[in-house]
Amino acid sequence: MPPRLPYATIAFLEDLRQNNTREWFAENRHFYDHVILPAMTELLAAIHDGIKDIYPNYLAIPKVNKSFYRMNRDLRFSKDKSPYKTQFGMLIYRRVRKDSPFIYLHFAPEECFWACGWYQPSPEAIAIWREMVSEPKLNKKVGQLLDSARKKYLVNEPHLKRMPREYKEIRLPYPELLRYKGVYVHQERPPGPWLEKEDWVAEAITLFRESEPFMRVMENWQDRLDISREI
């Protein structure tokens, strides 16, 4: 049997949303420790096994602050003082966790999805991205890859309404690429019993494998960023 995520995980997250206190979490932590984390660890291994031949430099480390996220929220600058996050995510990343191409799975009461690309790059990385997609040949290649991805999957929308000032006069096949601050291909499904009944892991792996040409662009982006930091 391929690994599954117990559907009760979604109920746990919904209950946590309604009872987001340290006392409630302490009383119910056994489910998190003995059901959710083992299931997430198996899922991470299965996803990594399914893609490591074409993503050999990507890391899947079943530890908090590596491939798993902390449950505790950072409350320092937030008006919302709820102590815990109400979603689970797992991250497979290339070389480093920050400013890296990613392969990601997300589970929450309102949505489940899997995605690959680059999310919330640093200002330095965004500058490199704009340099890349202002090159006409690469601009055309990336635009065509995203057009192809949209035939089967979702692609996030550009973050900016207008072109960056310094690129206003440039003429490109896909000028909208300059309005992105991070780009990713993803597939969404509403939470449901399919989490523990269907072989959706194969569906996620298919997205990641079919996105290989797009992810090579993401890797080029990271390599250019690393070179810029060495100069």
Stockholm file with secondary structure:
# STOCKHOLM 1.0

chainA/1-231         MPPRLPYATIAFLEDLRQNNTREWFAENRHFYDHVILPAMTELLAAIHDGIKDIYPNYLAIPKVNKSFYRMNRDLRFSKDKSPYKTQFGMLIYRRVRKDSPFIYLHFAPEECFWACGWYQPSPEAIAIWREMVSEPKLNKKVGQLLDSARKKYLVNEPHLKRMPREYKEIRLPYPELLRYKGVYVHQERPPGPWLEKEDWVAEAITLFRESEPFMRVMENWQDRLDISREI
#=GR chainA/1-231 SS CCCCCCTHHHHHHHHHHHTCSHHHHHHHHHHIIIIIHHHHHHHHHHHHHHHTTTCTTEECCCSBTTTBCCSBCCCTTCSCCCCBCSCEEEEEEESSSSSSCEEEEEECSSCEEEEEEEESCCHHHHHHHHHHHTSHHHHHHHHHHHHHHHTTSEECCCSCSSCCGGGTTCCCSCGGGGGCSEEEEEEEECCCTHHHHSCHHHHHHHHHHHTHHHHHHHHHHHHHHHHHHHC
#=GC SS_cons         CCCCCCTHHHHHHHHHHHTCSHHHHHHHHHHIIIIIHHHHHHHHHHHHHHHTTTCTTEECCCSBTTTBCCSBCCCTTCSCCCCBCSCEEEEEEESSSSSSCEEEEEECSSCEEEEEEEESCCHHHHHHHHHHHTSHHHHHHHHHHHHHHHTTSEECCCSCSSCCGGGTTCCCSCGGGGGCSEEEEEEEECCCTHHHHSCHHHHHHHHHHHTHHHHHHHHHHHHHHHHHHHC
//
